Amino acid sequence: MFAQRQFTVRAPQPRVWDLLAMVIYQELPLEQVDIVSLDRFRALLKWRAGFINFPLHVEGRLIDTLRPESYGCIILVKRGPIQMDVKVAMRLKALDQDRTEVLCSATIEGKETLMGLALRGLQRNFALKMFDSIGARLEWLCS
């Protein structure tokens, strides 16, 4: 696991689940999204590292999605020699009737590449930033 975040949203678990997918796609810097099927999509990801923008091709496949407890996706990111398979999982746990804990994690799927190792810090920072923005947006929508 290279990135993990946990936060609590002041809303019932079903409400957080209903908002989760929309918030994820709003917060990710995706462009040219092509919905291939109910569980697959392609897009262009604008990844900014310092002053440099990296447009990366993304293919996503939903996995381990169980309403209202988990939402997962395998994301294949490609650009020339760069290729990374990342598994992103969101686990929802009702703390009580009005609070839901969300645990976000990102792990490498498949073989680790040398390029992936070199970009690990950037990957981690990007994932944590996205988890933070998803958490903030969910909290704002549920307040």
Stockholm file with secondary structure:
# STOCKHOLM 1.0

chainA/1-143         MFAQRQFTVRAPQPRVWDLLAMVIYQELPLEQVDIVSLDRFRALLKWRAGFINFPLHVEGRLIDTLRPESYGCIILVKRGPIQMDVKVAMRLKALDQDRTEVLCSATIEGKETLMGLALRGLQRNFALKMFDSIGARLEWLCS
#=GR chainA/1-143 SS CCEEEEEEESSCHHHHHHHHHHHHHHHSCEEEEEEEETTEEEEEEEEEETTEEEEEEEEEEEEEEETTTEEEEEEEEEETTEEEEEEEEEEEEEEETTEEEEEEEEEECSCCCHHHHHTHHHHHHHHHHHHHHHHHHHHHHHC
#=GC SS_cons         CCEEEEEEESSCHHHHHHHHHHHHHHHSCEEEEEEEETTEEEEEEEEEETTEEEEEEEEEEEEEEETTTEEEEEEEEEETTEEEEEEEEEEEEEEETTEEEEEEEEEECSCCCHHHHHTHHHHHHHHHHHHHHHHHHHHHHHC
//
